[in-house]
Amino acid sequence: MSFTSRLAPAVAALPLLLAVACGGTAAPAGTTNRAEAGTTAPATAPSGTGGIKINTSPEQNRVRAEKVEAIAAKVPEAIRSKGALTAGFNGEGAPPLVFLADDDTTLVGVETDLAHLIADVLGLPLKEDNTSWENLFLAVKSGKYDLVLNNVTVTEERKDIYDFATYRVDQLAWQVGRDSQITKIEKPADIAGLNVSVGSGTNQEKILLEWDAQNQKAGLKAANIQYYQKYGDVLLALKSGRIQAYLGPNPPIAYQVAVGGDSRIVGTLSGGGPVEGLIAVMTLKGNGLVQPVNEAINTLIENGKYAEVLKRWGLDNEALPTSKINPPGLPRQPK
């Protein structure tokens, strides 16, 4: 079984300020620099100074793109004849990925912005649907959704059923309280004996469990792993000291660190663990849509619209230089 990063909403609405994350950092010793390998370097914590204003109102004034006839012509007739591109989202996420605007109805975030841009290039209006995380996969499989942009990680198991066109680096972050004595978490031994939290049924949980297993095998203390259904509960646990660190998706954590001021990021890692994690548009395998979607993303990268959207949401450091179709994904899990 394989999972992807997902996150429940915070208890209270967040302020409308997000500090832009710092530039890439050097790769760990003995590894290939991610920028040279065709991706970005790991994300780092926001500086907490300066920033960009985040629009959380339903009136988004989104970045838009022009239709590209040559790419639009490649959209399968079965999809084009419907007159719209249907996209599924799970609106229970946290900023800046996909979440509900101030009206508690409109879906906003970097994922929805990119979905609208892709639809623009393909010459089709975007029809959004808000559903549960689990139903995103079922709805694509049944043909109800043409595509999904919802922080979905490419895995080898998912590639059996779905096609993928990449658009972001999958980054995870370690979050600690502002006054924590922990200064860095970069390897399994750093969490030995700590009270830590992670989202249940996520890829980061799998990574955390692997780290803990390595520690115990090496004779180190086991971590005390706690689970919370909502990110707001995680923040309260950090503040009260019930947990010492939380492992989750980098974008929402970077946002909270920037706007909350009561926590810090002390380490980042690929969402794929030892394998490079990649976030991608998910479509039904073999339905012919992934090729035009891939070409649309690369067009948006080339014309600067893609970078404009990522900058708007403070995710410049998760950009990819090019979109790829069905790249190597997270390894299959033992059965």
C-alpha positions as CSV (number, residue, x, y, z in Angstrom):
1,M,0.0,0.0,0.0
2,S,1.2,3.5,-0.8
3,F,0.2,6.9,0.3
4,T,0.7,10.5,-0.4
5,S,1.0,13.7,1.6
6,R,-2.3,15.1,2.9
7,L,-3.2,17.5,5.7
8,A,-6.3,18.5,7.6
9,P,-7.1,22.2,8.1
10,A,-5.9,24.3,11.0
11,V,-8.4,25.1,13.7
12,A,-8.4,28.8,13.1
13,A,-8.1,30.8,9.9
14,L,-4.5,31.8,9.2
15,P,-3.4,35.4,8.6
16,L,-3.0,36.6,5.0
17,L,0.8,36.8,5.0
18,L,3.2,34.2,3.7
19,A,6.9,34.7,3.8
20,V,8.7,33.4,0.7
21,A,10.8,30.4,1.4
22,C,14.6,30.8,1.1
23,G,16.5,29.5,-2.0
24,G,17.8,26.0,-2.4
25,T,20.4,24.5,-0.2
26,A,23.3,22.3,-1.0
27,A,22.7,18.6,-1.3
28,P,23.9,16.4,1.5
29,A,27.4,15.0,1.2
30,G,27.7,12.1,-1.1
31,T,24.5,12.9,-3.1
32,T,23.8,14.5,-6.4
33,N,22.8,18.2,-6.2
34,R,19.0,18.2,-7.0
35,A,19.3,21.3,-9.1
36,E,21.9,19.7,-11.3
37,A,19.8,16.5,-11.5
38,G,16.9,18.5,-13.1
39,T,14.9,19.4,-10.0
40,T,15.2,21.9,-7.2
41,A,17.2,21.7,-4.1
42,P,15.4,20.9,-0.8
43,A,13.2,23.6,0.7
44,T,14.3,25.6,3.7
45,A,12.4,27.4,6.4
46,P,11.1,30.9,5.6
47,S,13.1,33.7,7.0
48,G,10.1,35.2,8.7
49,T,10.9,38.7,7.4
50,G,9.2,40.3,4.4
51,G,6.7,38.2,2.5
52,I,3.9,38.2,0.0
53,K,0.2,38.8,0.6
54,I,-2.0,35.8,0.1
55,N,-5.5,36.3,-1.3
56,T,-7.9,33.9,0.5
57,S,-11.1,35.6,-0.8
58,P,-13.3,33.9,-3.4
59,E,-12.3,36.6,-5.9
60,Q,-8.9,35.2,-6.8
61,N,-8.0,37.2,-9.9
62,R,-6.0,34.1,-11.1
63,V,-3.1,34.0,-13.5
64,R,-4.6,32.9,-16.8
65,A,-3.1,31.6,-20.1
66,E,-4.1,31.5,-23.8
67,K,-5.3,28.4,-25.6
68,V,-2.6,26.6,-27.6
69,E,-4.4,25.1,-30.6
70,A,-1.8,22.4,-31.3
71,I,-2.0,21.1,-27.8
72,A,-5.7,21.5,-27.4
73,A,-6.2,19.4,-30.6
74,K,-4.6,16.4,-28.8
75,V,-7.2,16.3,-26.1
76,P,-9.2,13.0,-26.7
77,E,-12.5,13.6,-28.4
78,A,-14.4,11.8,-25.6
79,I,-13.2,14.5,-23.1
80,R,-13.3,17.4,-25.5
81,S,-16.9,16.7,-26.5
82,K,-18.1,17.1,-22.9
83,G,-17.2,20.8,-23.2
84,A,-15.3,21.1,-19.9
85,L,-12.4,19.5,-18.1
86,T,-13.5,17.9,-14.8
87,A,-11.0,18.2,-11.9
88,G,-11.3,16.7,-8.5
89,F,-9.9,18.3,-5.3
90,N,-10.0,17.6,-1.6
91,G,-10.8,21.0,-0.1
92,E,-10.0,20.0,3.5
93,G,-6.4,20.8,2.9
94,A,-4.4,23.7,4.3
95,P,-2.9,26.7,2.6
96,P,-1.2,27.1,0.2
97,L,-2.1,23.8,-1.6
98,V,-5.9,23.5,-2.0
99,F,-8.3,24.9,0.6
100,L,-11.6,26.7,1.0
101,A,-11.7,30.5,0.6
102,D,-13.2,32.9,3.1
103,D,-16.7,32.0,1.9
104,D,-16.1,28.3,2.9
105,T,-17.2,27.3,-0.6
106,T,-14.7,28.4,-3.3
107,L,-11.6,26.2,-3.8
108,V,-8.4,28.2,-3.9
109,G,-4.7,27.5,-3.7
110,V,-1.7,26.6,-5.9
111,E,-3.3,23.4,-7.1
112,T,-6.5,25.0,-8.3
113,D,-4.5,27.8,-10.0
114,L,-2.4,25.3,-11.9
115,A,-5.5,23.3,-12.9
116,H,-7.1,26.4,-14.4
117,L,-3.9,27.3,-16.3
118,I,-3.8,23.8,-17.8
119,A,-7.4,24.0,-18.8
120,D,-6.7,27.4,-20.4
121,V,-4.0,25.9,-22.6
122,L,-6.3,23.0,-23.5
123,G,-9.0,25.4,-24.5
124,L,-11.6,24.0,-22.0
125,P,-13.3,25.5,-19.0
126,L,-12.5,23.8,-15.7
127,K,-15.3,22.2,-13.7
128,E,-14.2,21.7,-10.1
129,D,-15.5,19.1,-7.7
130,N,-14.7,19.0,-4.0
131,T,-14.6,15.5,-2.5
132,S,-12.9,13.3,0.0
133,W,-9.2,12.2,-0.4
134,E,-10.1,8.6,-1.0
135,N,-12.7,9.4,-3.6
136,L,-10.2,11.3,-5.8
137,F,-8.7,8.0,-6.9
138,L,-12.0,6.2,-7.3
139,A,-13.4,9.1,-9.3
140,V,-10.5,9.2,-11.8
141,K,-10.6,5.4,-12.1
142,S,-14.3,5.5,-12.9
143,G,-13.9,8.3,-15.4
144,K,-15.9,10.8,-13.4
145,Y,-12.8,13.1,-13.1
146,D,-10.6,13.8,-16.1
147,L,-7.7,14.8,-13.8
148,V,-6.7,15.5,-10.2
149,L,-4.2,18.1,-8.8
150,N,-4.1,17.5,-5.1
151,N,-0.5,17.0,-4.0
152,V,-0.5,13.4,-5.3
153,T,2.9,11.7,-5.3
154,V,3.9,9.4,-8.2
155,T,4.3,5.8,-7.0
156,E,5.0,2.7,-9.0
157,E,1.8,1.1,-7.7
158,R,-0.3,4.0,-8.8
159,K,1.2,3.9,-12.3
160,D,-0.6,0.6,-12.8
161,I,-3.9,2.4,-12.9
162,Y,-3.1,6.1,-13.5
163,D,-0.9,8.3,-15.8
164,F,1.1,11.2,-14.3
165,A,2.5,14.5,-15.5
166,T,4.8,16.0,-12.9
167,Y,4.6,19.7,-11.8
168,R,6.2,20.0,-8.3
169,V,8.9,18.5,-6.1
170,D,7.5,16.6,-3.2
171,Q,9.0,18.1,-0.1
172,L,8.4,17.2,3.6
173,A,9.4,19.3,6.6
174,W,10.2,18.8,10.3
175,Q,8.3,21.3,12.4
176,V,9.2,22.1,16.0
177,G,8.0,24.7,18.5
178,R,9.6,28.1,18.4
179,D,11.4,27.6,21.7
180,S,12.4,24.0,21.1
181,Q,16.0,22.9,21.9
182,I,16.0,20.9,18.6
183,T,18.0,22.6,16.0
184,K,18.0,20.1,13.2
185,I,16.5,16.8,12.2
186,E,18.2,15.3,9.2
187,K,18.6,11.5,9.9
188,P,16.8,8.8,11.8
189,A,19.0,9.0,14.9
190,D,17.8,12.6,15.4
191,I,14.3,11.4,16.4
192,A,15.3,8.6,18.7
193,G,13.2,8.8,21.9
194,L,11.3,11.9,20.8
195,N,7.5,12.5,20.9
196,V,6.7,13.0,17.3
197,S,3.6,13.3,15.2
198,V,2.7,12.5,11.6
199,G,-0.5,12.2,9.6
200,S,-2.0,8.7,9.5
201,G,-2.2,7.0,6.1
202,T,0.3,9.3,4.5
203,N,3.6,8.8,2.8
204,Q,5.4,10.7,5.5
205,E,4.1,8.2,8.0
206,K,5.7,5.4,6.0
207,I,9.0,7.3,6.1
208,L,8.8,8.0,9.8
209,L,8.0,4.4,10.6
210,E,11.0,3.3,8.5
211,W,13.3,5.8,10.4
212,D,12.0,4.5,13.8
213,A,12.5,0.9,12.7
214,Q,16.1,1.7,11.8
215,N,16.7,3.3,15.2
216,Q,15.3,0.3,17.1
217,K,17.4,-2.1,15.0
218,A,20.5,0.0,15.9
219,G,19.6,-0.2,19.6
220,L,18.4,3.4,19.8
221,K,15.3,4.5,21.7
222,A,12.0,4.2,19.9
223,A,10.1,7.4,19.0
224,N,6.7,7.9,20.6
225,I,4.5,8.5,17.6
226,Q,1.2,10.3,18.1
227,Y,-1.6,10.9,15.6
228,Y,-3.9,13.8,15.2
229,Q,-6.7,14.2,12.7
230,K,-6.4,18.0,12.3
231,Y,-3.3,20.1,11.7
232,G,-4.7,22.6,14.3
233,D,-4.4,19.8,16.9
234,V,-0.8,19.3,15.9
235,L,0.0,22.9,16.4
236,L,-1.6,22.8,19.9
237,A,0.4,19.7,20.7
238,L,3.6,21.4,19.7
239,K,2.8,24.5,21.7
240,S,1.9,22.5,24.8
241,G,4.9,20.3,24.5
242,R,2.9,17.0,24.1
243,I,4.9,16.5,20.9
244,Q,8.4,17.7,20.1
245,A,8.3,17.5,16.3
246,Y,5.9,17.0,13.5
247,L,6.7,15.6,10.0
248,G,4.4,16.8,7.2
249,P,4.2,18.4,3.7
250,N,6.5,21.4,3.4
251,P,4.0,23.9,1.8
252,P,1.5,24.1,4.7
253,I,4.2,24.0,7.3
254,A,6.2,26.7,5.6
255,Y,3.0,28.8,5.5
256,Q,2.2,28.2,9.2
257,V,5.8,29.0,10.2
258,A,5.7,32.2,8.3
259,V,2.3,33.4,9.6
260,G,2.2,31.9,13.0
261,G,5.6,32.8,14.4
262,D,5.4,30.1,17.1
263,S,7.2,27.3,15.3
264,R,10.3,26.6,13.2
265,I,11.4,24.2,10.4
266,V,14.5,22.2,11.4
267,G,14.9,19.9,8.4
268,T,13.5,19.0,5.0
269,L,13.6,15.8,3.0
270,S,12.2,14.4,-0.2
271,G,8.6,13.1,0.1
272,G,9.9,9.9,-1.5
273,G,12.5,9.3,1.3
274,P,15.6,7.9,-0.5
275,V,13.7,8.2,-3.8
276,E,13.0,11.6,-5.3
277,G,9.4,12.4,-4.6
278,L,7.4,14.1,-7.4
279,I,3.9,15.7,-7.3
280,A,1.9,15.2,-10.5
281,V,-1.4,15.6,-12.3
282,M,-3.2,12.3,-12.2
283,T,-5.3,11.0,-15.1
284,L,-6.7,7.6,-16.0
285,K,-4.1,5.4,-17.5
286,G,-4.4,5.1,-21.3
287,N,-7.2,7.6,-21.8
288,G,-4.9,9.9,-23.9
289,L,-5.1,13.0,-21.7
290,V,-1.7,12.9,-20.0
291,Q,0.2,13.9,-23.2
292,P,-1.6,17.2,-23.8
293,V,-1.5,17.9,-20.0
294,N,2.2,17.4,-20.0
295,E,2.7,19.6,-23.0
296,A,0.4,22.3,-21.4
297,I,2.5,22.3,-18.2
298,N,5.8,22.6,-20.2
299,T,4.2,25.5,-22.2
300,L,3.3,27.2,-18.9
301,I,6.9,26.7,-17.6
302,E,8.3,28.2,-20.8
303,N,6.0,31.2,-20.9
304,G,6.5,32.0,-17.2
305,K,2.9,31.5,-16.1
306,Y,3.9,28.4,-14.0
307,A,6.5,30.4,-12.1
308,E,4.1,33.2,-11.6
309,V,1.6,30.9,-9.9
310,L,4.2,29.2,-7.7
311,K,5.6,32.6,-6.6
312,R,2.1,33.8,-5.8
313,W,1.8,31.0,-3.3
314,G,5.4,31.1,-2.0
315,L,6.4,27.8,-3.5
316,D,9.1,28.9,-5.9
317,N,11.5,26.4,-4.4
318,E,9.3,23.5,-5.3
319,A,9.4,24.3,-9.1
320,L,10.4,21.8,-11.7
321,P,12.4,22.8,-14.8
322,T,10.3,20.5,-17.0
323,S,7.2,18.2,-16.7
324,K,7.7,14.5,-17.3
325,I,5.2,11.7,-18.0
326,N,5.3,8.7,-15.6
327,P,8.8,9.1,-14.2
328,P,10.1,6.6,-11.7
329,G,7.9,6.7,-8.6
330,L,8.1,5.6,-5.0
331,P,8.9,1.9,-4.9
332,R,6.3,-0.8,-4.6
333,Q,5.5,-1.9,-1.1
334,P,6.0,-5.5,0.1
335,K,2.8,-7.5,0.1
